[in-house]
């Protein structure tokens, strides 16, 4: 099982092949050992319908280029024709199956669907960290029918993200994103180990508003103010320091063309909204990072998709990249920022899975890991 859920342009050309490239070590190892390799993946959310724009055929073509050998492509992931292609596959050959999610049974973890997937196969490898938090047929169902082991990518992900909380001190966590509700458990788990937790993105507004400031039209979880206060209090009791923005880049509309100005928390009023961390906060966070020996970052500092509000996110990425420390990017939007900047190789590890990395940072055991035969 691989995760080739890669972005494509309107002409079907892959715009970011990082997820395909990251599986090459496992595929090459299997081929070197004389295996015939069948690859299964999903792409997008077709919800059980065949959609041409979500076909994995472009992924097969790109993989063929990267492996420098032909990659066969099956027009379906199950059925008699696919079974015949699997049966004819010789050691050293590769076959990629069509999008698993063209069948609703994949996400339902249907046992008959899993049985059809494993037909003709003798062992299973999970190298799809990005979906290992999902109890789907190709992840969990297959693992109950065949001995399933971890691929090299999955092992690397687990080793880095599991080991984050044992990293050298001082240890900082930078948590961003829109809503506090999405990251409560991550913050709660990391405060037990992190010396410093720096908050950014829309969720920072909730923390700041919980301290009694009127944040104007900024995105806020107004029913989470008490929770934010409790997290701050608990962190202090545990010896972890939660640092909040001291200023913001604000806009008078949620738009790239909005009027902008730098505001401190006490200066907000309608129609202003916080859309990025401000220059003082950038300096504070960068200075704090300089003394760290390990850093984990998950979530942007602002609406980085809009140029006027991208400065904070890109400044933090650059600051982490320049550290002499163990640095882990927890997938999702943070990984795409690092990718855009072309600095991926400056980090100890950039995760391929947003949701899965979040659940690992929360301290959860992923279903796709729990089912592995080599989990001991």
Residue frames relative to the residue before (quaternion, step in Angstrom):
aa qw qx qy qz dx dy dz
X 1.0000 0.0000 0.0000 0.0000 0.00 0.00 0.00
X 0.0407 -0.7818 0.6222 -0.0083 3.56 -0.79 1.06
X 0.3353 -0.7092 0.5719 0.2401 3.57 -1.30 0.17
X 0.0562 0.8059 -0.5810 0.0993 3.55 -0.11 1.36
X 0.2843 0.7433 -0.5392 0.2755 3.56 1.05 0.82
X 0.1432 0.8343 -0.5039 0.1717 3.54 0.48 1.32
X 0.5207 -0.6454 0.4495 0.3321 3.61 -1.09 0.59
X 0.0984 -0.7833 0.6128 0.0354 3.57 -1.08 0.83
X 0.4419 -0.6533 0.5278 0.3150 3.59 -1.18 0.47
X 0.7392 -0.4398 0.2738 0.4303 3.59 -1.30 0.12
X 0.6677 0.4790 -0.3037 0.4822 3.59 1.23 -0.34
X 0.5792 -0.6245 0.3582 0.3824 3.58 1.29 0.14
X 0.4956 0.6420 -0.4418 0.3834 3.60 1.24 0.29
X 0.4594 -0.6863 0.4931 0.2734 3.58 -0.90 0.94
X 0.2492 -0.8012 0.5312 0.1175 3.59 -0.76 1.06
X 0.7805 0.0952 -0.0683 0.6141 3.60 1.25 -0.30
X 0.1015 -0.8454 0.5241 0.0167 3.60 -0.31 1.27
X 0.2534 0.8163 -0.4922 0.1646 3.61 1.26 0.34
X 0.6715 0.5026 -0.3089 0.4485 3.59 0.93 -0.86
X 0.6335 0.5012 -0.3385 0.4826 3.60 1.10 -0.60
X 0.6590 0.5236 -0.3066 0.4444 3.57 0.90 -0.97
X 0.6660 0.5429 -0.3078 0.4086 3.57 0.99 -0.85
X 0.6694 0.4849 -0.3104 0.4694 3.62 1.21 -0.31
X 0.4400 0.7374 -0.4349 0.2711 3.61 1.24 -0.23
X 0.6441 0.5254 -0.3654 0.4190 3.67 0.81 -0.78
X 0.6682 0.4928 -0.3068 0.4653 3.60 0.94 -0.84
X 0.6629 0.5036 -0.3107 0.4587 3.60 0.88 -0.94
X 0.6664 0.5003 -0.3053 0.4608 3.60 0.90 -0.92
X 0.6249 0.5332 -0.3392 0.4584 3.59 1.01 -0.76
X 0.6734 0.5000 -0.2968 0.4566 3.60 0.89 -0.96
X 0.6547 0.5065 -0.3102 0.4676 3.58 0.99 -0.84
X 0.6424 0.5338 -0.3131 0.4521 3.57 1.00 -0.87
X 0.6960 0.4610 -0.2564 0.4871 3.56 1.13 -0.74
X 0.6006 -0.6278 0.3319 0.3674 3.58 1.29 0.17
X 0.4319 0.7009 -0.4674 0.3221 3.57 1.18 0.42
X 0.3209 -0.6330 0.6513 0.2686 3.51 -1.39 0.35
X 0.1897 -0.8512 0.4866 0.0524 3.59 -0.44 1.22
X 0.1148 -0.7586 0.6404 0.0338 3.55 -0.84 1.13
X 0.1452 -0.8057 0.5723 0.0474 3.57 -0.71 1.11
X 0.0662 -0.7846 0.6162 0.0183 3.56 -0.99 0.91
X 0.0901 0.7907 -0.5988 0.0905 3.57 -0.99 0.87
X 0.3396 -0.6664 0.5989 0.2862 3.52 -1.37 0.12
X 0.0737 -0.7611 0.6337 0.1174 3.54 -1.34 0.01
X 0.8470 0.0347 -0.0577 0.5273 3.55 -0.71 1.08
X 0.5043 -0.6351 0.4937 0.3140 3.53 -1.29 -0.47
X 0.0088 -0.8507 0.5254 -0.0162 3.59 0.41 1.20
X 0.2806 -0.8134 0.4683 0.2010 3.58 1.35 -0.22
X 0.7738 -0.4037 0.1896 0.4497 3.53 0.80 1.06
X 0.6449 0.4879 -0.3306 0.4866 3.59 1.26 0.15
X 0.4649 -0.6529 0.5162 0.3018 3.57 -1.14 0.67
X 0.0386 0.7916 -0.6063 0.0652 3.57 -0.68 1.09
X 0.4811 -0.7142 0.4346 0.2636 3.54 -0.57 1.24
X 0.6805 0.5039 -0.3019 0.4379 3.59 0.93 -0.86
X 0.7086 0.4041 -0.2599 0.5167 3.62 1.26 -0.21
X 0.3497 0.7293 -0.5060 0.2996 3.58 1.19 0.52
X 0.4232 -0.7103 0.5110 0.2351 3.55 -1.15 0.69
X 0.3419 0.7660 -0.4877 0.2419 3.60 1.25 0.14
X 0.6484 0.4999 -0.3483 0.4565 3.68 0.88 -0.77
X 0.6197 0.5429 -0.3438 0.4506 3.60 1.10 -0.66
X 0.6221 0.5351 -0.3316 0.4656 3.59 1.08 -0.77
X 0.6565 0.5139 -0.3011 0.4629 3.57 1.00 -0.88
X 0.6762 0.4849 -0.2973 0.4682 3.57 0.94 -0.89
X 0.6401 0.5259 -0.3215 0.4586 3.58 1.00 -0.83
X 0.6094 0.5593 -0.3370 0.4497 3.56 1.06 -0.77
X 0.6483 0.5096 -0.3027 0.4779 3.58 1.02 -0.87
X 0.6949 0.4908 -0.2770 0.4465 3.58 0.89 -0.97
X 0.7121 0.4298 -0.2529 0.4942 3.59 1.03 -0.77
X 0.2858 -0.7759 0.4955 0.2659 3.53 1.31 -0.45
X 0.6666 0.3816 -0.3379 0.5439 3.55 0.93 1.00
X 0.6185 -0.5605 0.3786 0.4001 3.63 -1.12 0.49
X 0.1333 -0.7461 0.6458 0.0926 3.55 -1.15 0.73
X 0.3303 -0.7489 0.5418 0.1911 3.57 -0.62 1.13
X 0.1736 -0.7879 0.5838 0.0908 3.57 -1.17 0.60
X 0.2293 -0.7666 0.5881 0.1179 3.58 -0.85 1.02
X 0.4652 -0.7147 0.4556 0.2554 3.58 -0.88 0.96
X 0.7562 0.1557 -0.1409 0.6197 3.58 1.30 -0.02
X 0.4788 -0.6738 0.4713 0.3076 3.60 -1.20 0.34
X 0.7582 0.1852 -0.1432 0.6085 3.59 1.30 -0.24
X 0.5253 0.6440 -0.4557 0.3187 3.60 -1.29 0.02
X 0.7049 -0.5078 0.3096 0.3864 3.55 -1.29 0.39
X 0.6554 0.5146 -0.3232 0.4485 3.60 0.95 -0.82
X 0.6510 0.5013 -0.3057 0.4811 3.58 1.02 -0.84
X 0.6306 0.5370 -0.3246 0.4567 3.59 1.02 -0.85
X 0.6508 0.5122 -0.3088 0.4677 3.59 1.02 -0.84
X 0.6387 0.5176 -0.3281 0.4653 3.62 1.04 -0.77
X 0.6368 0.5224 -0.3231 0.4660 3.58 1.03 -0.80
X 0.6631 0.5273 -0.2975 0.4402 3.55 0.94 -0.97
X 0.7049 0.4681 -0.2548 0.4680 3.58 1.06 -0.82
X 0.5030 0.6820 -0.4102 0.3369 3.59 1.27 -0.33
X 0.2518 -0.7814 0.5611 0.1057 3.57 -0.86 1.05
X 0.6436 -0.4929 0.3979 0.4295 3.61 -1.20 0.41
X 0.7746 0.3074 -0.2512 0.4923 3.57 -0.94 0.95
X 0.6445 0.4977 -0.3267 0.4798 3.60 1.29 -0.09
X 0.2524 -0.7664 0.5789 0.1171 3.56 -1.25 0.58
X 0.0582 -0.7729 0.6319 0.0073 3.55 -1.06 0.91
X 0.1415 -0.7716 0.6150 0.0797 3.58 -0.85 1.00
X 0.3245 -0.7559 0.5425 0.1702 3.56 -0.85 1.03
X 0.5803 -0.5789 0.4439 0.3620 3.56 -1.21 0.51
X 0.7824 -0.4044 0.2543 0.3995 3.55 -1.35 0.53
X 0.4326 -0.7244 0.4867 0.2263 3.58 -0.61 1.19
X 0.7124 0.4853 -0.2633 0.4332 3.57 0.98 -0.84
X 0.4167 0.6426 -0.5054 0.3975 3.57 1.24 0.39
X 0.6916 0.3610 -0.2425 0.5767 3.56 1.38 -0.14
X 0.4602 -0.7010 0.4740 0.2685 3.61 -0.72 1.05
X 0.5857 0.6291 -0.3518 0.3708 3.55 1.16 -0.67
X 0.5390 0.6297 -0.3997 0.3913 3.60 1.20 -0.51
X 0.7533 0.3934 -0.2250 0.4765 3.60 0.68 -1.06
X 0.6403 0.5134 -0.3206 0.4730 3.58 1.26 -0.35
X 0.3505 -0.7500 0.4793 0.2915 3.59 1.32 -0.09
X 0.1400 0.8272 -0.5244 0.1456 3.55 0.98 0.95
X 0.4429 -0.7339 0.4417 0.2648 3.64 -0.62 1.06
X 0.6372 0.5204 -0.3378 0.4573 3.61 1.05 -0.67
X 0.6222 0.5285 -0.3259 0.4768 3.57 1.10 -0.75
X 0.6399 0.5166 -0.3172 0.4722 3.59 0.97 -0.88
X 0.6390 0.5364 -0.3180 0.4504 3.57 1.01 -0.86
X 0.6544 0.5033 -0.3046 0.4751 3.59 1.02 -0.83
X 0.6271 0.5493 -0.3312 0.4420 3.60 1.07 -0.75
X 0.7482 0.4181 -0.2313 0.4603 3.59 0.89 -0.89
X 0.3975 0.7342 -0.4743 0.2793 3.59 1.26 -0.12
X 0.8235 0.2095 -0.1775 0.4964 3.57 -0.83 1.04
X 0.6589 0.4937 -0.3086 0.4764 3.60 1.29 -0.07
X 0.3287 -0.7752 0.5149 0.1612 3.58 -1.08 0.71
X 0.7906 0.0575 -0.0335 0.6087 3.60 1.21 -0.38
X 0.2574 -0.7677 0.5698 0.1406 3.57 -1.24 0.46
X 0.1405 -0.7641 0.6257 0.0698 3.53 -1.18 0.71
X 0.1915 -0.7548 0.6141 0.1286 3.58 -0.90 0.91
X 0.0836 0.7810 -0.6134 0.0820 3.57 -0.60 1.18
X 0.5435 0.6146 -0.3804 0.4269 3.56 1.28 0.48
X 0.1457 -0.8239 0.5437 0.0664 3.56 0.34 1.24
X 0.6370 0.5961 -0.3192 0.3700 3.58 0.97 -0.91
X 0.7637 0.2832 -0.1918 0.5474 3.62 1.20 -0.37
X 0.4271 0.7372 -0.4470 0.2727 3.60 1.22 0.15
X 0.6091 0.5105 -0.3700 0.4812 3.58 1.29 -0.02
X 0.6203 0.5239 -0.3339 0.4788 3.59 1.34 0.10
X 0.3092 -0.7379 0.5678 0.1934 3.60 -0.90 0.89
X 0.1937 0.8017 -0.5308 0.1947 3.57 0.56 1.23
X 0.7068 -0.4894 0.3123 0.4042 3.56 -1.28 0.44
X 0.7195 0.4560 -0.2592 0.4553 3.60 0.87 -0.94
X 0.6833 0.4563 -0.2739 0.4998 3.58 1.27 -0.30
X 0.8083 0.2400 -0.1053 0.5273 3.57 0.58 -1.19
X 0.6483 0.5440 -0.3188 0.4268 3.60 0.93 -0.91
X 0.6617 0.5033 -0.2895 0.4744 3.56 0.95 -0.94
X 0.6574 0.5398 -0.2998 0.4319 3.57 1.02 -0.85
X 0.6544 0.4890 -0.3139 0.4838 3.56 1.23 -0.35
X 0.6981 0.4663 -0.2589 0.4777 3.59 1.26 -0.37
X 0.7819 0.1753 -0.0855 0.5921 3.58 1.15 -0.65
X 0.5433 -0.5427 0.4799 0.4243 3.61 -1.18 0.32
X 0.0727 -0.8181 0.5705 0.0006 3.60 -0.59 1.15
X 0.0939 -0.8021 0.5895 0.0164 3.55 -0.81 1.07
X 0.5867 -0.5800 0.4409 0.3535 3.54 -1.32 0.27
X 0.3895 -0.6747 0.5758 0.2481 3.54 -1.13 0.74
X 0.6923 -0.4898 0.3294 0.4153 3.60 -1.26 0.23
X 0.6379 0.5197 -0.3271 0.4648 3.59 1.06 -0.74
X 0.6596 0.5080 -0.3125 0.4574 3.58 0.87 -0.95
X 0.6439 0.5223 -0.3235 0.4560 3.59 0.97 -0.86
X 0.6428 0.5264 -0.3137 0.4597 3.57 0.99 -0.88
X 0.6408 0.5293 -0.3130 0.4597 3.58 0.98 -0.91
X 0.6851 0.4906 -0.2845 0.4571 3.56 0.84 -1.04
X 0.6534 0.5310 -0.3144 0.4384 3.57 0.91 -0.95
X 0.7049 0.4608 -0.2731 0.4650 3.59 0.89 -0.92
X 0.7437 0.4263 -0.2466 0.4521 3.58 0.74 -1.03
X 0.6232 0.5107 -0.3311 0.4910 3.58 1.14 -0.63
X 0.7238 0.4615 -0.2352 0.4559 3.52 1.05 -0.83
X 0.3974 0.7467 -0.4642 0.2627 3.59 1.27 -0.17
X 0.7334 0.4493 -0.2582 0.4400 3.56 0.79 -1.00
X 0.6600 0.4534 -0.3200 0.5065 3.59 1.28 -0.10
X 0.3957 0.7578 -0.4493 0.2594 3.58 1.30 0.06
X 0.6616 -0.5158 0.3556 0.4119 3.61 -1.21 0.45
X 0.3882 -0.7040 0.5517 0.2220 3.55 -1.20 0.65
X 0.5395 -0.1587 -0.8263 -0.0315 1.58 -2.22 1.12
X 0.2542 -0.7749 0.5730 0.0811 3.54 -1.14 0.87
X 0.0854 -0.8037 0.5886 0.0192 3.57 -0.81 1.06
X 0.1521 -0.7393 0.6467 0.1099 3.54 -1.17 0.69
X 0.1345 -0.7603 0.6306 0.0783 3.55 -0.96 0.92
X 0.0284 -0.8187 0.5718 -0.0442 3.56 -0.51 1.20
X 0.0290 0.8002 -0.5963 0.0575 3.55 -0.73 1.14
X 0.3637 0.7207 -0.5430 0.2310 3.53 -1.26 -0.35
X 0.7036 -0.5314 0.3054 0.3595 3.51 -1.31 0.25
X 0.8584 0.1449 -0.0172 0.4918 3.56 0.62 -1.12
X 0.5277 -0.6361 0.4730 0.3051 3.53 -1.05 0.85
X 0.6133 0.5860 -0.3491 0.3982 3.59 1.05 -0.78
X 0.6349 0.5417 -0.3254 0.4444 3.61 1.15 -0.61
X 0.8037 0.3189 -0.1175 0.4884 3.57 1.10 -0.68
X 0.2920 0.7896 -0.5019 0.1985 3.62 1.26 0.17
X 0.7275 0.4593 -0.2559 0.4408 3.56 0.71 -1.12
X 0.5963 0.5555 -0.3592 0.4548 3.58 1.12 -0.68
X 0.6708 0.4906 -0.2935 0.4723 3.58 0.87 -1.00
X 0.6625 0.5180 -0.3055 0.4466 3.59 0.91 -0.97
X 0.6853 0.4750 -0.2887 0.4705 3.60 0.96 -0.83
X 0.7087 0.4791 -0.2716 0.4409 3.58 0.91 -0.92
X 0.6044 0.5827 -0.3748 0.3932 3.61 1.07 -0.60
X 0.5650 0.5903 -0.3868 0.4273 3.59 1.24 -0.34
X 0.7931 0.3053 -0.1330 0.5099 3.59 1.14 -0.63
X 0.6763 0.5220 -0.3025 0.4225 3.60 1.01 -0.79
X 0.4315 -0.6747 0.5323 0.2743 3.56 -1.06 0.76
X 0.7960 0.0916 -0.0047 0.5983 3.54 1.09 -0.84
X 0.0609 -0.7518 0.6536 0.0615 3.57 -1.10 0.75
X 0.1444 -0.7910 0.5923 0.0512 3.56 -0.63 1.19
X 0.2056 -0.8035 0.5531 0.0790 3.57 -0.76 1.06
X 0.0465 0.7911 -0.6084 0.0440 3.56 -1.01 0.86
X 0.6682 0.5098 -0.3593 0.4056 3.56 -1.29 -0.15
X 0.7863 -0.3312 0.2363 0.4650 3.55 -1.34 -0.19
X 0.6233 0.5696 -0.3507 0.4050 3.58 1.05 -0.70
X 0.5636 0.5969 -0.3873 0.4196 3.60 1.16 -0.49
X 0.5953 0.5835 -0.3599 0.4191 3.59 1.09 -0.72
X 0.6416 0.5294 -0.3181 0.4548 3.57 1.03 -0.84
X 0.6485 0.5099 -0.3145 0.4695 3.60 0.96 -0.85
X 0.6801 0.4897 -0.2896 0.4624 3.58 0.90 -0.97
X 0.6528 0.5050 -0.3085 0.4729 3.61 0.96 -0.88
X 0.6249 0.5525 -0.3313 0.4411 3.59 1.08 -0.72
X 0.6494 0.4955 -0.3140 0.4838 3.58 1.25 -0.38
X 0.6841 -0.5352 0.2607 0.4214 3.56 1.30 0.24
X 0.5466 0.6181 -0.4021 0.3968 3.61 1.24 0.15
X 0.3808 -0.6693 0.5833 0.2583 3.55 -1.19 0.64
X 0.1782 -0.8289 0.5257 0.0696 3.58 -0.46 1.21
X 0.5451 -0.6521 0.3950 0.3488 3.60 1.15 0.57
X 0.7797 -0.3013 0.2413 0.4930 3.56 -0.89 -0.97
X 0.3149 0.7685 -0.4987 0.2481 3.59 1.25 0.37
X 0.5736 -0.5674 0.4695 0.3587 3.54 -1.21 0.65
X 0.1061 0.7894 -0.5948 0.1086 3.59 -0.82 1.03
X 0.3147 -0.6704 0.6280 0.2391 3.56 -1.27 0.57
X 0.1918 -0.8475 0.4820 0.1124 3.58 0.22 1.26
X 0.6722 0.4708 -0.3091 0.4806 3.58 1.16 -0.47
X 0.6584 0.5023 -0.3085 0.4681 3.60 1.29 0.12
X 0.3292 0.7679 -0.4973 0.2337 3.61 1.20 0.25
X 0.6604 0.5094 -0.3070 0.4585 3.58 0.92 -0.95
X 0.6255 0.5407 -0.3183 0.4638 3.56 1.05 -0.85
X 0.6475 0.5205 -0.3127 0.4605 3.59 0.93 -0.93
X 0.6579 0.5038 -0.3122 0.4646 3.59 0.94 -0.88
X 0.6556 0.5182 -0.3077 0.4549 3.58 0.99 -0.85
X 0.6326 0.5283 -0.3264 0.4629 3.59 1.05 -0.80
X 0.6428 0.5221 -0.3153 0.4635 3.58 1.00 -0.88
X 0.6655 0.5125 -0.2910 0.4579 3.56 0.96 -0.97
X 0.6744 0.5027 -0.2897 0.4566 3.57 0.91 -1.00
X 0.6253 0.5453 -0.3352 0.4464 3.58 1.01 -0.83
X 0.6508 0.5207 -0.3131 0.4553 3.56 0.95 -0.93
X 0.6457 0.5292 -0.3097 0.4551 3.58 1.01 -0.87
X 0.7227 0.4338 -0.2350 0.4841 3.57 1.10 -0.75
X 0.5408 -0.6537 0.3865 0.3618 3.57 1.27 0.06
X 0.5458 0.5713 -0.4117 0.4541 3.56 1.25 0.47
X 0.2962 -0.7842 0.5282 0.1355 3.57 -0.88 0.97
X 0.1670 -0.7655 0.6130 0.1015 3.61 -0.58 1.11
X 0.1262 -0.7977 0.5885 0.0363 3.57 -0.65 1.17
X 0.1804 -0.7931 0.5782 0.0644 3.57 -0.86 1.03
X 0.6269 -0.5318 0.3958 0.4093 3.61 -1.19 0.40
X 0.3010 -0.7442 0.5683 0.1806 3.58 -1.11 0.74
X 0.7799 0.0379 -0.0698 0.6209 3.57 1.29 -0.20
X 0.2610 -0.7751 0.5674 0.0961 3.54 -1.31 0.43
X 0.3509 -0.6294 0.6260 0.2979 3.53 -1.32 0.38
X 0.1051 -0.8309 0.5463 0.0000 3.55 -0.49 1.24
X 0.1684 -0.7574 0.6206 0.1129 3.53 -1.28 0.52
X 0.4360 -0.6892 0.5024 0.2871 3.60 -1.16 0.48
X 0.7577 0.1370 -0.1366 0.6232 3.57 1.35 0.21
X 0.4841 -0.6333 0.5078 0.3267 3.57 -1.23 0.46
X 0.4752 0.6508 -0.4256 0.4118 3.53 0.47 1.28
X 0.5692 -0.5900 0.4567 0.3453 3.54 -1.20 0.62
X 0.7113 0.4446 -0.2426 0.4873 3.58 1.20 -0.58
X 0.3658 0.7518 -0.4762 0.2724 3.59 1.27 0.19
X 0.5000 -0.5674 0.5435 0.3641 3.53 -1.30 0.38
X 0.1431 -0.8173 0.5550 0.0585 3.59 -0.95 0.80
X 0.1301 0.7630 -0.6327 0.0229 3.52 -1.31 0.43
X 0.4873 -0.6431 0.5034 0.3093 3.55 -1.23 0.52
X 0.0056 -0.8062 0.5903 -0.0383 3.56 -0.82 1.07
X 0.3423 -0.6678 0.6106 0.2533 3.52 -1.23 0.58
X 0.7118 -0.4758 0.2922 0.4260 3.58 -1.23 0.42
X 0.6861 0.5107 -0.2887 0.4303 3.61 0.96 -0.83
X 0.6866 0.5278 -0.2691 0.4214 3.60 1.24 -0.39
X 0.4943 0.6914 -0.4257 0.3105 3.63 1.22 -0.09
X 0.1329 0.7377 -0.6585 0.0672 3.53 -1.25 0.65
X 0.6428 -0.4984 0.3922 0.4296 3.59 -1.21 0.31
X 0.6409 -0.1790 -0.7456 -0.0352 1.76 -1.93 1.59
X 0.3795 0.7809 -0.4493 0.2107 3.62 1.24 0.18
X 0.0411 -0.7871 0.6155 -0.0015 3.54 -1.10 0.82
X 0.4626 -0.6687 0.5107 0.2794 3.57 -1.08 0.79
X 0.0199 -0.8266 0.5615 -0.0321 3.59 -0.72 1.11
X 0.7717 0.0573 -0.0764 0.6288 3.57 1.33 0.08
X 0.5364 -0.5605 0.4837 0.4051 3.58 -1.25 0.20
X 0.4684 -0.7066 0.4693 0.2471 3.56 -1.14 0.67
X 0.7455 -0.4389 0.2713 0.4219 3.61 -1.31 0.15
X 0.6410 0.5124 -0.3359 0.4622 3.63 1.00 -0.76
X 0.6525 0.5116 -0.3077 0.4667 3.57 1.02 -0.84
X 0.6095 0.5424 -0.3493 0.4607 3.58 1.00 -0.80
X 0.6649 0.4983 -0.3042 0.4658 3.60 0.90 -0.95
X 0.6481 0.5306 -0.3082 0.4510 3.58 0.96 -0.94
X 0.6978 0.4713 -0.2720 0.4658 3.59 0.86 -1.00
X 0.6525 0.5102 -0.3154 0.4632 3.59 0.97 -0.84
X 0.6462 0.5117 -0.3142 0.4710 3.61 0.98 -0.84
X 0.6444 0.5191 -0.3147 0.4649 3.58 1.00 -0.86
X 0.6573 0.5320 -0.3048 0.4383 3.58 0.97 -0.88
X 0.6022 0.6205 -0.3586 0.3517 3.60 1.02 -0.77
X 0.7317 0.4104 -0.2511 0.4829 3.61 1.08 -0.56
X 0.5247 0.6646 -0.3947 0.3565 3.59 1.29 0.08
X 0.3119 -0.7376 0.5709 0.1810 3.56 -1.18 0.67
X 0.7856 0.0518 -0.0761 0.6118 3.59 1.27 -0.21
X 0.0645 -0.7973 0.5996 -0.0270 3.54 -1.08 0.89
X 0.0510 -0.7443 0.6624 0.0684 3.54 -1.12 0.73
X 0.0887 -0.8076 0.5829 0.0084 3.57 -0.89 0.99
X 0.1078 0.7765 -0.6147 0.0865 3.54 -0.89 1.01
X 0.8149 0.2398 -0.2084 0.4847 3.56 -0.60 1.19
X 0.4869 -0.6975 0.4518 0.2689 3.58 -0.93 0.95
X 0.5348 -0.6394 0.4643 0.2994 3.55 -1.31 0.42
X 0.7988 0.0039 0.0161 0.6014 3.57 1.27 -0.31
X 0.6881 -0.4292 0.3581 0.4628 3.55 -1.29 -0.34
X 0.0980 -0.8730 0.4760 0.0418 3.54 0.57 1.25
X 0.5400 0.6206 -0.4073 0.3968 3.61 1.23 -0.30
X 0.6918 0.3881 -0.2550 0.5530 3.61 1.26 -0.41
X 0.5357 -0.6963 0.3761 0.2946 3.57 -0.57 1.19
X 0.6822 0.4919 -0.3315 0.4274 3.66 0.80 -0.82
X 0.7626 0.3496 -0.1757 0.5151 3.59 1.21 -0.46
X 0.4934 0.6690 -0.4094 0.3761 3.57 1.22 0.57
X 0.4710 0.7316 -0.4185 0.2602 3.59 1.23 -0.44
X 0.6748 0.5210 -0.2994 0.4285 3.58 0.83 -0.99
X 0.6763 0.5006 -0.2930 0.4540 3.57 0.85 -1.00
X 0.6983 0.4674 -0.2767 0.4663 3.59 0.87 -0.95
X 0.6265 0.5350 -0.3363 0.4563 3.61 1.09 -0.68
X 0.6497 0.5052 -0.3121 0.4746 3.58 1.00 -0.81
X 0.6290 0.5378 -0.3282 0.4554 3.59 0.98 -0.89
X 0.6793 0.4944 -0.2861 0.4607 3.57 0.90 -0.96
X 0.6458 0.5288 -0.3182 0.4495 3.58 0.99 -0.86
X 0.6626 0.4887 -0.3097 0.4756 3.61 0.95 -0.85
X 0.6383 0.5550 -0.3212 0.4259 3.58 0.99 -0.89
X 0.7256 0.4482 -0.2387 0.4643 3.59 1.08 -0.70
X 0.5038 0.6666 -0.4184 0.3559 3.59 1.27 0.04
X 0.3253 -0.6674 0.6225 0.2477 3.54 -1.25 0.50
X 0.4576 0.6615 -0.4291 0.4109 3.54 0.45 1.30
X 0.5418 -0.5429 0.4979 0.4046 3.57 -1.34 0.03
X 0.0000 0.8332 -0.5494 0.0628 3.58 -0.50 1.18
X 0.0512 -0.8101 0.5831 -0.0316 3.55 -0.72 1.13
X 0.1844 -0.7547 0.6223 0.0956 3.57 -0.89 1.03
X 0.3139 -0.8114 0.4731 0.1389 3.56 -0.61 1.17
X 0.7289 -0.4909 0.2602 0.4001 3.57 0.71 1.09
X 0.7088 0.5019 -0.3210 0.3778 3.53 -1.32 -0.48
X 0.8400 -0.1609 0.1353 0.5001 3.55 -1.10 -0.81
X 0.5983 0.5635 -0.3688 0.4342 3.61 1.05 -0.67
X 0.6538 0.5116 -0.3079 0.4648 3.58 1.00 -0.85
X 0.6612 0.5050 -0.3203 0.4530 3.59 0.98 -0.78
X 0.5928 0.5548 -0.3567 0.4621 3.61 1.16 -0.60
X 0.6614 0.5093 -0.2877 0.4695 3.57 0.90 -1.03
X 0.6339 0.5374 -0.3039 0.4658 3.54 1.10 -0.85
X 0.6467 0.5256 -0.3037 0.4618 3.59 0.93 -0.97
X 0.7109 0.4619 -0.2524 0.4663 3.57 0.98 -0.88
X 0.3816 -0.7505 0.4630 0.2770 3.59 1.24 -0.31
X 0.5514 0.6231 -0.3842 0.4001 3.59 1.14 0.63
X 0.2281 0.8234 -0.4946 0.1593 3.59 1.25 0.38
X 0.6889 0.5063 -0.2886 0.4311 3.59 0.96 -0.86
X 0.5987 0.5732 -0.3633 0.4255 3.62 1.26 -0.10
X 0.6552 0.4853 -0.3062 0.4914 3.59 1.31 -0.05
X 0.5822 -0.5775 0.4347 0.3722 3.57 -1.15 0.58
X 0.7940 -0.1150 0.1042 0.5878 3.57 1.00 -0.84
X 0.1037 -0.7498 0.6507 0.0602 3.56 -1.05 0.89
X 0.3471 -0.7784 0.4870 0.1910 3.57 -0.43 1.21
X 0.3993 -0.7144 0.5288 0.2247 3.56 -1.18 0.70
X 0.7566 0.3610 -0.2002 0.5071 3.61 1.24 -0.11
X 0.3565 -0.7523 0.5174 0.1981 3.58 -0.69 1.09
X 0.7434 0.4129 -0.2262 0.4751 3.58 0.57 -1.19
X 0.6601 0.5130 -0.3057 0.4556 3.56 0.98 -0.87
X 0.6647 0.4901 -0.3170 0.4664 3.60 0.94 -0.83
X 0.5999 0.5557 -0.3558 0.4525 3.59 1.08 -0.69
X 0.6859 0.4851 -0.2903 0.4582 3.58 0.86 -0.98
X 0.6330 0.5090 -0.3396 0.4743 3.59 1.07 -0.64
X 0.6610 0.4918 -0.3072 0.4762 3.58 1.01 -0.78
X 0.6116 0.5268 -0.3398 0.4826 3.57 1.27 -0.39
X 0.5235 -0.6509 0.3986 0.3786 3.56 1.30 -0.24
X 0.4699 0.6907 -0.4325 0.3392 3.58 1.27 0.28
X 0.3919 -0.6603 0.5774 0.2775 3.57 -1.28 0.46
X 0.3522 -0.7588 0.5110 0.1975 3.59 -0.67 1.09
X 0.5678 -0.6188 0.4193 0.3447 3.62 -0.97 0.83
X 0.6799 0.5041 -0.2835 0.4508 3.58 1.03 -0.84
X 0.6451 0.4645 -0.3152 0.5184 3.58 1.29 -0.27
X 0.6305 0.5636 -0.3275 0.4213 3.57 0.99 -0.86
X 0.6953 0.4994 -0.2706 0.4404 3.60 1.08 -0.74
X 0.5048 0.6915 -0.4108 0.3133 3.60 1.24 -0.28
X 0.5029 -0.6622 0.4783 0.2825 3.54 -1.05 0.85
X 0.7457 0.3832 -0.2167 0.5001 3.60 1.12 -0.63
X 0.2882 0.8118 -0.4780 0.1717 3.59 1.22 0.38
X 0.5419 0.5967 -0.4147 0.4223 3.60 1.21 -0.37
